[in-house]
Amino acid sequence: MPKNIKNKSKYYLELDKKWTAHNYKPIPVVIKKAKGTWVWDVNGKKYLDCLSAYSSQNFGHNNPKLVKALKKQANRVILTSRAFCNDVMGEAAKNLCELTNYEVFLPMNTGAEAVESALKIARKWGYDKKGVDENKAEIIVCENNFHGRTITIIGFSTDLDAFSGFGPKTPGFKVIPYGEAKALEKAINKNTVAFMFEPIQGEAGVLIPPEGYLKEVETICKKNNILTIADEIQTGLCRTGSLFASDHEGVKPDITLVAKAVGGGVFPVSGVLSSWDVMDVLTPGTHGSTWGGNSLGMAVLDAVCNLIREVDYSAISLELGKFFVDGLKRIQEKYPKKIKEVRGKGLLVAIELNDKARPYTEAMMDNSPIGLLAKETHEFSIRFAPPLVVTKSELTWALGVIERVFDEVN
Ligand SMILES: *Cc1c(COP(=O)(O)O)cnc(C)c1O
């Protein structure tokens, strides 16, 4: 940065605008430092982070145990590729599988890669094990889904911004309404190999399906010999008050996808959890990733699993989530014209407005002397998902800011 810059935020915002693609519309805050639930901008202003990098920061920014594991491993070996083996991957995979009660882990790096991997596994399972005719496999997904940004994944998105202009779509997918078990039953045919769903739709605005839906889905899929693929990339790792959101209904999907918080917010780690009966369709040469299973990410994964064993983050998320939702509902009672709905599970919470949400999120950011960072999803909703290390008093403060903003905006 040149000397004598008065408005540092403006300087960086302009740099971003000139030198990086405009595929986001960020809240105009430029963050320089972070710790736990708090972040600081380039001008030194402090903010409570109520987004947690889309639930990647479940254990708090720069969690000391995770940073320690990262640094320790960085001094040893970082990346060898899977052409060789390393002394971290197996230990970490064992730790994660034992924690989640799955038999086997396929390590990848980003959420979209985990999703793509699961789609490949499901198709191959369909051909190798279910006996579906070659190139006929169908996978069922839900309206308003968010599973990532690759060309195949956006092909079955129902969000116009996500898919339009990027055709042609990858064939082999069928889209049904979310939360309707009957629609799933109707969509199944002899070529169906899998049903992929989010147990709670995060990007769609924290949409929670009717109670019993996941259990019904499980029963229908078992009956029809179809794999259940739960995308727990945003909902997993204690975010909703249980290790996985599927656990709320006692559902054990054939495949569970993890990313975001599984890398502890310090390194990109993702992957596919399943049984050997499903995973063994992958054989040498059929799938891979240069960085998947790298020593650095796997050291972080191992440390993340240990954190979850040490602290009952699910209980914290459940208790604080209820406290926070109750507080938001009190604000809704005060401003019923502005707030249409408050919904959430654990600390994955959203409010749906009757107005556009952006002026409210910007007013929260602008709160003085300490700001609050939250992000609107789909124009009318605001998601609140603070790190699970947030305290009750921090949430009480946040509720005060939110109430003031609803009092002041408009
Ligand atoms: C974020 C997210 C993804 C995609 O993860 P990336 O790491 O951004 O590719 C997929 N599914 C869900 C539910 C997500 O929230």
The ligand as a Tripos MOL2 file, in Angstrom:
@<TRIPOS>MOLECULE
LIG
   15    15     1     0     0
SMALL
NO_CHARGES

@<TRIPOS>ATOM
      1 C1        -20.5060  -24.0390    0.5040 C.3       1 LIG1
      2 C2        -21.2900  -25.2290    0.0930 C.ar      1 LIG1
      3 C3        -20.8760  -26.0480   -0.9660 C.ar      1 LIG1
      4 C4        -19.6890  -25.7260   -1.8510 C.3       1 LIG1
      5 O1        -18.4920  -25.6370   -1.1530 O.3       1 LIG1
      6 P1        -17.2300  -24.8930   -1.8560 P.3       1 LIG1
      7 O2        -16.0990  -25.1820   -0.9210 O.co2     1 LIG1
      8 O3        -17.5670  -23.4520   -1.9260 O.co2     1 LIG1
      9 O4        -17.0480  -25.5130   -3.1800 O.co2     1 LIG1
     10 C5        -21.6290  -27.1720   -1.2520 C.ar      1 LIG1
     11 N1        -22.7240  -27.4650   -0.5440 N.ar      1 LIG1
     12 C6        -23.1620  -26.7030    0.4790 C.ar      1 LIG1
     13 C7        -24.3800  -27.0900    1.2440 C.3       1 LIG1
     14 C8        -22.4690  -25.5440    0.8270 C.ar      1 LIG1
     15 O5        -22.9180  -24.7610    1.8000 O.3       1 LIG1
@<TRIPOS>BOND
     1     1     2 1
     2     2     3 ar
     3     2    14 ar
     4     3     4 1
     5     3    10 ar
     6     4     5 1
     7     5     6 1
     8     6     7 2
     9     6     8 1
    10     6     9 1
    11    10    11 ar
    12    11    12 ar
    13    12    13 1
    14    12    14 ar
    15    14    15 1
@<TRIPOS>SUBSTRUCTURE
     1 LIG1         1 GROUP 0 **** ****
